[in-house]
């Protein structure tokens, strides 16, 4: 069964007809031609398809498009403003936190989500209880929060410092 839905992707409105079983990822890639979210595992385990869905990070291969009719989606392409890179994107470039680049859009969107979640005081599995002054985004905290995004090339050694640098820049 097909139905028409509306999505706002990277600031642009779209009306698209989808089968009710279509995922957000497939709607983006196959119906709208937006290819920065990648299809990696198609099981929600690798994070290559991560975007910001209504401001929160989400693996789009598990989300049915019909459930997000009217939603705001931000992909890695839509993070920057006025031709400038988002601070997280700048940090990924500065810290060489990418190799083949396949997982990078999902990593970047996830990192933006991580910074927002920490700023809002959302704890992770390793957040120290009762920490004064908010959540400290140290190596362990960032690694835990980014653990849903896999990199087959092994760029992890640079991803965590890039996220830390973006967090530090945001604090200034």
PyMOL CGO cylinders between C-alpha atoms (Angstrom):
from pymol import cmd
from pymol.cgo import CYLINDER

trace = [
    CYLINDER, 0.00, 0.00, 0.00, 1.35, 3.44, -0.89, 0.3, 1, 1, 1, 1, 1, 1,
    CYLINDER, 1.35, 3.44, -0.89, 0.77, 6.76, 0.80, 0.3, 1, 1, 1, 1, 1, 1,
    CYLINDER, 0.77, 6.76, 0.80, 1.98, 10.31, 0.39, 0.3, 1, 1, 1, 1, 1, 1,
    CYLINDER, 1.98, 10.31, 0.39, 4.09, 11.85, 3.14, 0.3, 1, 1, 1, 1, 1, 1,
    CYLINDER, 4.09, 11.85, 3.14, 5.81, 15.17, 3.70, 0.3, 1, 1, 1, 1, 1, 1,
    CYLINDER, 5.81, 15.17, 3.70, 9.38, 15.46, 4.92, 0.3, 1, 1, 1, 1, 1, 1,
    CYLINDER, 9.38, 15.46, 4.92, 11.52, 18.50, 5.53, 0.3, 1, 1, 1, 1, 1, 1,
    CYLINDER, 11.52, 18.50, 5.53, 15.08, 17.48, 4.67, 0.3, 1, 1, 1, 1, 1, 1,
    CYLINDER, 15.08, 17.48, 4.67, 17.97, 19.87, 5.19, 0.3, 1, 1, 1, 1, 1, 1,
    CYLINDER, 17.97, 19.87, 5.19, 15.53, 22.77, 5.17, 0.3, 1, 1, 1, 1, 1, 1,
    CYLINDER, 15.53, 22.77, 5.17, 13.69, 21.79, 1.99, 0.3, 1, 1, 1, 1, 1, 1,
    CYLINDER, 13.69, 21.79, 1.99, 10.10, 20.51, 1.89, 0.3, 1, 1, 1, 1, 1, 1,
    CYLINDER, 10.10, 20.51, 1.89, 9.37, 17.30, 0.01, 0.3, 1, 1, 1, 1, 1, 1,
    CYLINDER, 9.37, 17.30, 0.01, 6.18, 15.42, -0.77, 0.3, 1, 1, 1, 1, 1, 1,
    CYLINDER, 6.18, 15.42, -0.77, 6.88, 11.82, -1.63, 0.3, 1, 1, 1, 1, 1, 1,
    CYLINDER, 6.88, 11.82, -1.63, 4.80, 8.73, -2.27, 0.3, 1, 1, 1, 1, 1, 1,
    CYLINDER, 4.80, 8.73, -2.27, 6.13, 5.69, -0.43, 0.3, 1, 1, 1, 1, 1, 1,
    CYLINDER, 6.13, 5.69, -0.43, 5.11, 2.13, 0.25, 0.3, 1, 1, 1, 1, 1, 1,
    CYLINDER, 5.11, 2.13, 0.25, 4.10, 1.91, 3.91, 0.3, 1, 1, 1, 1, 1, 1,
    CYLINDER, 4.10, 1.91, 3.91, 7.05, -0.45, 4.47, 0.3, 1, 1, 1, 1, 1, 1,
    CYLINDER, 7.05, -0.45, 4.47, 9.63, 2.04, 3.15, 0.3, 1, 1, 1, 1, 1, 1,
    CYLINDER, 9.63, 2.04, 3.15, 12.28, 3.12, 5.63, 0.3, 1, 1, 1, 1, 1, 1,
    CYLINDER, 12.28, 3.12, 5.63, 13.36, 6.72, 6.06, 0.3, 1, 1, 1, 1, 1, 1,
    CYLINDER, 13.36, 6.72, 6.06, 16.74, 5.69, 4.62, 0.3, 1, 1, 1, 1, 1, 1,
    CYLINDER, 16.74, 5.69, 4.62, 15.20, 4.28, 1.45, 0.3, 1, 1, 1, 1, 1, 1,
    CYLINDER, 15.20, 4.28, 1.45, 12.89, 7.29, 1.09, 0.3, 1, 1, 1, 1, 1, 1,
    CYLINDER, 12.89, 7.29, 1.09, 15.89, 9.61, 1.33, 0.3, 1, 1, 1, 1, 1, 1,
    CYLINDER, 15.89, 9.61, 1.33, 18.17, 7.68, -0.99, 0.3, 1, 1, 1, 1, 1, 1,
    CYLINDER, 18.17, 7.68, -0.99, 15.82, 6.08, -3.51, 0.3, 1, 1, 1, 1, 1, 1,
    CYLINDER, 15.82, 6.08, -3.51, 12.94, 8.54, -3.66, 0.3, 1, 1, 1, 1, 1, 1,
    CYLINDER, 12.94, 8.54, -3.66, 14.63, 11.88, -2.96, 0.3, 1, 1, 1, 1, 1, 1,
    CYLINDER, 14.63, 11.88, -2.96, 18.18, 11.22, -4.20, 0.3, 1, 1, 1, 1, 1, 1,
    CYLINDER, 18.18, 11.22, -4.20, 19.77, 12.30, -0.92, 0.3, 1, 1, 1, 1, 1, 1,
    CYLINDER, 19.77, 12.30, -0.92, 22.73, 9.98, -0.61, 0.3, 1, 1, 1, 1, 1, 1,
    CYLINDER, 22.73, 9.98, -0.61, 24.79, 11.17, 2.36, 0.3, 1, 1, 1, 1, 1, 1,
    CYLINDER, 24.79, 11.17, 2.36, 23.09, 8.68, 4.73, 0.3, 1, 1, 1, 1, 1, 1,
    CYLINDER, 23.09, 8.68, 4.73, 24.57, 5.35, 3.73, 0.3, 1, 1, 1, 1, 1, 1,
    CYLINDER, 24.57, 5.35, 3.73, 23.11, 1.86, 3.74, 0.3, 1, 1, 1, 1, 1, 1,
    CYLINDER, 23.11, 1.86, 3.74, 25.60, -0.22, 5.67, 0.3, 1, 1, 1, 1, 1, 1,
    CYLINDER, 25.60, -0.22, 5.67, 24.13, -3.14, 7.56, 0.3, 1, 1, 1, 1, 1, 1,
    CYLINDER, 24.13, -3.14, 7.56, 20.40, -2.40, 7.11, 0.3, 1, 1, 1, 1, 1, 1,
    CYLINDER, 20.40, -2.40, 7.11, 19.90, -3.70, 10.68, 0.3, 1, 1, 1, 1, 1, 1,
    CYLINDER, 19.90, -3.70, 10.68, 20.58, -0.59, 12.80, 0.3, 1, 1, 1, 1, 1, 1,
    CYLINDER, 20.58, -0.59, 12.80, 23.96, -1.88, 13.96, 0.3, 1, 1, 1, 1, 1, 1,
    CYLINDER, 23.96, -1.88, 13.96, 26.54, 0.17, 12.04, 0.3, 1, 1, 1, 1, 1, 1,
    CYLINDER, 26.54, 0.17, 12.04, 25.22, 3.75, 12.21, 0.3, 1, 1, 1, 1, 1, 1,
    CYLINDER, 25.22, 3.75, 12.21, 26.09, 4.63, 8.60, 0.3, 1, 1, 1, 1, 1, 1,
    CYLINDER, 26.09, 4.63, 8.60, 22.51, 5.79, 8.06, 0.3, 1, 1, 1, 1, 1, 1,
    CYLINDER, 22.51, 5.79, 8.06, 22.41, 8.09, 11.11, 0.3, 1, 1, 1, 1, 1, 1,
    CYLINDER, 22.41, 8.09, 11.11, 20.74, 11.47, 10.65, 0.3, 1, 1, 1, 1, 1, 1,
    CYLINDER, 20.74, 11.47, 10.65, 19.10, 13.94, 13.00, 0.3, 1, 1, 1, 1, 1, 1,
    CYLINDER, 19.10, 13.94, 13.00, 15.40, 13.17, 13.00, 0.3, 1, 1, 1, 1, 1, 1,
    CYLINDER, 15.40, 13.17, 13.00, 13.43, 15.95, 14.67, 0.3, 1, 1, 1, 1, 1, 1,
    CYLINDER, 13.43, 15.95, 14.67, 16.72, 17.01, 16.29, 0.3, 1, 1, 1, 1, 1, 1,
    CYLINDER, 16.72, 17.01, 16.29, 17.65, 13.61, 17.69, 0.3, 1, 1, 1, 1, 1, 1,
    CYLINDER, 17.65, 13.61, 17.69, 20.02, 11.12, 16.14, 0.3, 1, 1, 1, 1, 1, 1,
    CYLINDER, 20.02, 11.12, 16.14, 18.36, 8.12, 14.58, 0.3, 1, 1, 1, 1, 1, 1,
    CYLINDER, 18.36, 8.12, 14.58, 19.31, 5.12, 12.49, 0.3, 1, 1, 1, 1, 1, 1,
    CYLINDER, 19.31, 5.12, 12.49, 17.08, 5.60, 9.48, 0.3, 1, 1, 1, 1, 1, 1,
    CYLINDER, 17.08, 5.60, 9.48, 17.28, 2.01, 8.25, 0.3, 1, 1, 1, 1, 1, 1,
    CYLINDER, 17.28, 2.01, 8.25, 15.01, 1.05, 11.18, 0.3, 1, 1, 1, 1, 1, 1,
    CYLINDER, 15.01, 1.05, 11.18, 12.56, 3.95, 10.95, 0.3, 1, 1, 1, 1, 1, 1,
    CYLINDER, 12.56, 3.95, 10.95, 9.48, 3.66, 8.76, 0.3, 1, 1, 1, 1, 1, 1,
    CYLINDER, 9.48, 3.66, 8.76, 8.99, 6.78, 6.68, 0.3, 1, 1, 1, 1, 1, 1,
    CYLINDER, 8.99, 6.78, 6.68, 5.22, 6.87, 7.28, 0.3, 1, 1, 1, 1, 1, 1,
    CYLINDER, 5.22, 6.87, 7.28, 5.86, 7.21, 11.02, 0.3, 1, 1, 1, 1, 1, 1,
    CYLINDER, 5.86, 7.21, 11.02, 7.80, 10.42, 10.37, 0.3, 1, 1, 1, 1, 1, 1,
    CYLINDER, 7.80, 10.42, 10.37, 5.35, 12.22, 8.09, 0.3, 1, 1, 1, 1, 1, 1,
    CYLINDER, 5.35, 12.22, 8.09, 5.90, 15.93, 8.68, 0.3, 1, 1, 1, 1, 1, 1,
    CYLINDER, 5.90, 15.93, 8.68, 9.25, 15.44, 10.40, 0.3, 1, 1, 1, 1, 1, 1,
    CYLINDER, 9.25, 15.44, 10.40, 12.43, 17.51, 10.13, 0.3, 1, 1, 1, 1, 1, 1,
    CYLINDER, 12.43, 17.51, 10.13, 15.46, 15.54, 8.93, 0.3, 1, 1, 1, 1, 1, 1,
    CYLINDER, 15.46, 15.54, 8.93, 18.99, 16.88, 8.96, 0.3, 1, 1, 1, 1, 1, 1,
    CYLINDER, 18.99, 16.88, 8.96, 21.65, 14.96, 7.08, 0.3, 1, 1, 1, 1, 1, 1,
    CYLINDER, 21.65, 14.96, 7.08, 25.38, 15.66, 7.11, 0.3, 1, 1, 1, 1, 1, 1,
    CYLINDER, 25.38, 15.66, 7.11, 24.79, 17.76, 3.98, 0.3, 1, 1, 1, 1, 1, 1,
    CYLINDER, 24.79, 17.76, 3.98, 22.39, 20.04, 5.84, 0.3, 1, 1, 1, 1, 1, 1,
    CYLINDER, 22.39, 20.04, 5.84, 24.50, 20.75, 8.94, 0.3, 1, 1, 1, 1, 1, 1,
    CYLINDER, 24.50, 20.75, 8.94, 26.52, 23.66, 7.60, 0.3, 1, 1, 1, 1, 1, 1,
    CYLINDER, 26.52, 23.66, 7.60, 25.16, 27.13, 7.01, 0.3, 1, 1, 1, 1, 1, 1,
    CYLINDER, 25.16, 27.13, 7.01, 25.84, 29.63, 4.24, 0.3, 1, 1, 1, 1, 1, 1,
    CYLINDER, 25.84, 29.63, 4.24, 28.45, 27.42, 2.57, 0.3, 1, 1, 1, 1, 1, 1,
    CYLINDER, 28.45, 27.42, 2.57, 30.39, 26.92, 5.81, 0.3, 1, 1, 1, 1, 1, 1,
    CYLINDER, 30.39, 26.92, 5.81, 31.03, 23.58, 7.44, 0.3, 1, 1, 1, 1, 1, 1,
    CYLINDER, 31.03, 23.58, 7.44, 29.46, 22.75, 10.78, 0.3, 1, 1, 1, 1, 1, 1,
    CYLINDER, 29.46, 22.75, 10.78, 32.03, 22.83, 13.65, 0.3, 1, 1, 1, 1, 1, 1,
    CYLINDER, 32.03, 22.83, 13.65, 31.85, 19.02, 13.91, 0.3, 1, 1, 1, 1, 1, 1,
    CYLINDER, 31.85, 19.02, 13.91, 32.58, 18.71, 10.19, 0.3, 1, 1, 1, 1, 1, 1,
    CYLINDER, 32.58, 18.71, 10.19, 35.49, 21.13, 10.58, 0.3, 1, 1, 1, 1, 1, 1,
    CYLINDER, 35.49, 21.13, 10.58, 36.85, 19.04, 13.45, 0.3, 1, 1, 1, 1, 1, 1,
    CYLINDER, 36.85, 19.04, 13.45, 36.58, 15.82, 11.42, 0.3, 1, 1, 1, 1, 1, 1,
    CYLINDER, 36.58, 15.82, 11.42, 38.64, 17.46, 8.66, 0.3, 1, 1, 1, 1, 1, 1,
    CYLINDER, 38.64, 17.46, 8.66, 41.18, 18.99, 11.06, 0.3, 1, 1, 1, 1, 1, 1,
    CYLINDER, 41.18, 18.99, 11.06, 41.68, 15.70, 12.93, 0.3, 1, 1, 1, 1, 1, 1,
    CYLINDER, 41.68, 15.70, 12.93, 41.62, 13.52, 9.82, 0.3, 1, 1, 1, 1, 1, 1,
    CYLINDER, 41.62, 13.52, 9.82, 38.74, 11.57, 11.37, 0.3, 1, 1, 1, 1, 1, 1,
    CYLINDER, 38.74, 11.57, 11.37, 37.80, 9.84, 8.15, 0.3, 1, 1, 1, 1, 1, 1,
    CYLINDER, 37.80, 9.84, 8.15, 39.41, 7.41, 5.81, 0.3, 1, 1, 1, 1, 1, 1,
    CYLINDER, 39.41, 7.41, 5.81, 37.22, 5.98, 3.08, 0.3, 1, 1, 1, 1, 1, 1,
    CYLINDER, 37.22, 5.98, 3.08, 34.42, 8.36, 4.09, 0.3, 1, 1, 1, 1, 1, 1,
    CYLINDER, 34.42, 8.36, 4.09, 31.59, 5.84, 3.86, 0.3, 1, 1, 1, 1, 1, 1,
    CYLINDER, 31.59, 5.84, 3.86, 30.61, 6.05, 7.53, 0.3, 1, 1, 1, 1, 1, 1,
    CYLINDER, 30.61, 6.05, 7.53, 31.57, 9.72, 7.91, 0.3, 1, 1, 1, 1, 1, 1,
    CYLINDER, 31.57, 9.72, 7.91, 28.12, 11.31, 7.31, 0.3, 1, 1, 1, 1, 1, 1,
    CYLINDER, 28.12, 11.31, 7.31, 26.59, 9.05, 9.97, 0.3, 1, 1, 1, 1, 1, 1,
    CYLINDER, 26.59, 9.05, 9.97, 29.52, 9.65, 12.33, 0.3, 1, 1, 1, 1, 1, 1,
    CYLINDER, 29.52, 9.65, 12.33, 29.18, 13.43, 11.91, 0.3, 1, 1, 1, 1, 1, 1,
    CYLINDER, 29.18, 13.43, 11.91, 25.42, 13.41, 12.51, 0.3, 1, 1, 1, 1, 1, 1,
    CYLINDER, 25.42, 13.41, 12.51, 25.89, 11.16, 15.52, 0.3, 1, 1, 1, 1, 1, 1,
    CYLINDER, 25.89, 11.16, 15.52, 28.58, 13.47, 16.91, 0.3, 1, 1, 1, 1, 1, 1,
    CYLINDER, 28.58, 13.47, 16.91, 26.27, 16.47, 16.58, 0.3, 1, 1, 1, 1, 1, 1,
    CYLINDER, 26.27, 16.47, 16.58, 23.63, 14.47, 18.44, 0.3, 1, 1, 1, 1, 1, 1,
    CYLINDER, 23.63, 14.47, 18.44, 26.17, 13.48, 21.13, 0.3, 1, 1, 1, 1, 1, 1,
    CYLINDER, 26.17, 13.48, 21.13, 27.04, 17.12, 21.78, 0.3, 1, 1, 1, 1, 1, 1,
    CYLINDER, 27.04, 17.12, 21.78, 23.36, 18.08, 22.04, 0.3, 1, 1, 1, 1, 1, 1,
    CYLINDER, 23.36, 18.08, 22.04, 22.55, 15.18, 24.36, 0.3, 1, 1, 1, 1, 1, 1,
    CYLINDER, 22.55, 15.18, 24.36, 25.47, 15.97, 26.67, 0.3, 1, 1, 1, 1, 1, 1,
    CYLINDER, 25.47, 15.97, 26.67, 24.60, 19.68, 26.71, 0.3, 1, 1, 1, 1, 1, 1,
    CYLINDER, 24.60, 19.68, 26.71, 21.05, 18.73, 27.74, 0.3, 1, 1, 1, 1, 1, 1,
    CYLINDER, 21.05, 18.73, 27.74, 22.41, 16.58, 30.57, 0.3, 1, 1, 1, 1, 1, 1,
    CYLINDER, 22.41, 16.58, 30.57, 21.42, 13.19, 29.17, 0.3, 1, 1, 1, 1, 1, 1,
    CYLINDER, 21.42, 13.19, 29.17, 23.63, 10.56, 30.83, 0.3, 1, 1, 1, 1, 1, 1,
    CYLINDER, 23.63, 10.56, 30.83, 25.25, 7.62, 29.07, 0.3, 1, 1, 1, 1, 1, 1,
    CYLINDER, 25.25, 7.62, 29.07, 26.21, 4.24, 30.50, 0.3, 1, 1, 1, 1, 1, 1,
    CYLINDER, 26.21, 4.24, 30.50, 29.55, 5.70, 31.67, 0.3, 1, 1, 1, 1, 1, 1,
    CYLINDER, 29.55, 5.70, 31.67, 28.45, 9.14, 32.88, 0.3, 1, 1, 1, 1, 1, 1,
    CYLINDER, 28.45, 9.14, 32.88, 29.60, 9.63, 36.44, 0.3, 1, 1, 1, 1, 1, 1,
    CYLINDER, 29.60, 9.63, 36.44, 26.61, 10.05, 38.74, 0.3, 1, 1, 1, 1, 1, 1,
    CYLINDER, 26.61, 10.05, 38.74, 26.57, 13.35, 40.57, 0.3, 1, 1, 1, 1, 1, 1,
    CYLINDER, 26.57, 13.35, 40.57, 29.22, 14.94, 38.35, 0.3, 1, 1, 1, 1, 1, 1,
    CYLINDER, 29.22, 14.94, 38.35, 29.37, 18.63, 39.17, 0.3, 1, 1, 1, 1, 1, 1,
    CYLINDER, 29.37, 18.63, 39.17, 29.06, 21.16, 36.37, 0.3, 1, 1, 1, 1, 1, 1,
    CYLINDER, 29.06, 21.16, 36.37, 27.45, 18.95, 33.77, 0.3, 1, 1, 1, 1, 1, 1,
    CYLINDER, 27.45, 18.95, 33.77, 28.74, 16.08, 31.70, 0.3, 1, 1, 1, 1, 1, 1,
    CYLINDER, 28.74, 16.08, 31.70, 32.45, 15.93, 31.00, 0.3, 1, 1, 1, 1, 1, 1,
    CYLINDER, 32.45, 15.93, 31.00, 33.01, 14.77, 27.44, 0.3, 1, 1, 1, 1, 1, 1,
    CYLINDER, 33.01, 14.77, 27.44, 36.23, 12.90, 28.10, 0.3, 1, 1, 1, 1, 1, 1,
    CYLINDER, 36.23, 12.90, 28.10, 37.54, 10.08, 25.91, 0.3, 1, 1, 1, 1, 1, 1,
    CYLINDER, 37.54, 10.08, 25.91, 35.52, 7.36, 27.66, 0.3, 1, 1, 1, 1, 1, 1,
    CYLINDER, 35.52, 7.36, 27.66, 32.28, 9.38, 27.52, 0.3, 1, 1, 1, 1, 1, 1,
    CYLINDER, 32.28, 9.38, 27.52, 32.64, 10.22, 23.83, 0.3, 1, 1, 1, 1, 1, 1,
    CYLINDER, 32.64, 10.22, 23.83, 33.65, 6.67, 22.89, 0.3, 1, 1, 1, 1, 1, 1,
    CYLINDER, 33.65, 6.67, 22.89, 30.61, 5.27, 24.71, 0.3, 1, 1, 1, 1, 1, 1,
    CYLINDER, 30.61, 5.27, 24.71, 28.22, 7.74, 23.10, 0.3, 1, 1, 1, 1, 1, 1,
    CYLINDER, 28.22, 7.74, 23.10, 29.66, 7.14, 19.61, 0.3, 1, 1, 1, 1, 1, 1,
    CYLINDER, 29.66, 7.14, 19.61, 29.71, 3.35, 20.02, 0.3, 1, 1, 1, 1, 1, 1,
    CYLINDER, 29.71, 3.35, 20.02, 26.66, 2.91, 17.78, 0.3, 1, 1, 1, 1, 1, 1,
    CYLINDER, 26.66, 2.91, 17.78, 28.68, 4.09, 14.78, 0.3, 1, 1, 1, 1, 1, 1,
    CYLINDER, 28.68, 4.09, 14.78, 31.14, 1.63, 13.30, 0.3, 1, 1, 1, 1, 1, 1,
    CYLINDER, 31.14, 1.63, 13.30, 34.08, 2.43, 11.06, 0.3, 1, 1, 1, 1, 1, 1,
    CYLINDER, 34.08, 2.43, 11.06, 35.45, -0.44, 9.04, 0.3, 1, 1, 1, 1, 1, 1,
    CYLINDER, 35.45, -0.44, 9.04, 38.62, 1.52, 8.24, 0.3, 1, 1, 1, 1, 1, 1,
    CYLINDER, 38.62, 1.52, 8.24, 39.43, 2.04, 11.92, 0.3, 1, 1, 1, 1, 1, 1,
    CYLINDER, 39.43, 2.04, 11.92, 39.50, 5.85, 12.06, 0.3, 1, 1, 1, 1, 1, 1,
    CYLINDER, 39.50, 5.85, 12.06, 38.37, 5.70, 15.71, 0.3, 1, 1, 1, 1, 1, 1,
    CYLINDER, 38.37, 5.70, 15.71, 41.72, 6.97, 16.93, 0.3, 1, 1, 1, 1, 1, 1,
    CYLINDER, 41.72, 6.97, 16.93, 40.89, 10.32, 15.28, 0.3, 1, 1, 1, 1, 1, 1,
    CYLINDER, 40.89, 10.32, 15.28, 37.10, 10.39, 15.64, 0.3, 1, 1, 1, 1, 1, 1,
    CYLINDER, 37.10, 10.39, 15.64, 37.03, 10.72, 19.43, 0.3, 1, 1, 1, 1, 1, 1,
    CYLINDER, 37.03, 10.72, 19.43, 39.56, 13.62, 19.48, 0.3, 1, 1, 1, 1, 1, 1,
    CYLINDER, 39.56, 13.62, 19.48, 37.59, 15.34, 16.69, 0.3, 1, 1, 1, 1, 1, 1,
    CYLINDER, 37.59, 15.34, 16.69, 34.37, 15.14, 18.72, 0.3, 1, 1, 1, 1, 1, 1,
    CYLINDER, 34.37, 15.14, 18.72, 36.25, 16.37, 21.79, 0.3, 1, 1, 1, 1, 1, 1,
    CYLINDER, 36.25, 16.37, 21.79, 37.60, 19.34, 19.82, 0.3, 1, 1, 1, 1, 1, 1,
    CYLINDER, 37.60, 19.34, 19.82, 34.12, 20.18, 18.52, 0.3, 1, 1, 1, 1, 1, 1,
    CYLINDER, 34.12, 20.18, 18.52, 32.79, 20.00, 22.10, 0.3, 1, 1, 1, 1, 1, 1,
    CYLINDER, 32.79, 20.00, 22.10, 35.55, 22.31, 23.30, 0.3, 1, 1, 1, 1, 1, 1,
    CYLINDER, 35.55, 22.31, 23.30, 34.87, 24.76, 20.48, 0.3, 1, 1, 1, 1, 1, 1,
    CYLINDER, 34.87, 24.76, 20.48, 31.17, 24.75, 21.37, 0.3, 1, 1, 1, 1, 1, 1,
    CYLINDER, 31.17, 24.75, 21.37, 32.03, 25.62, 24.98, 0.3, 1, 1, 1, 1, 1, 1,
    CYLINDER, 32.03, 25.62, 24.98, 33.92, 28.76, 23.94, 0.3, 1, 1, 1, 1, 1, 1,
]
cmd.load_cgo(trace, "trace")
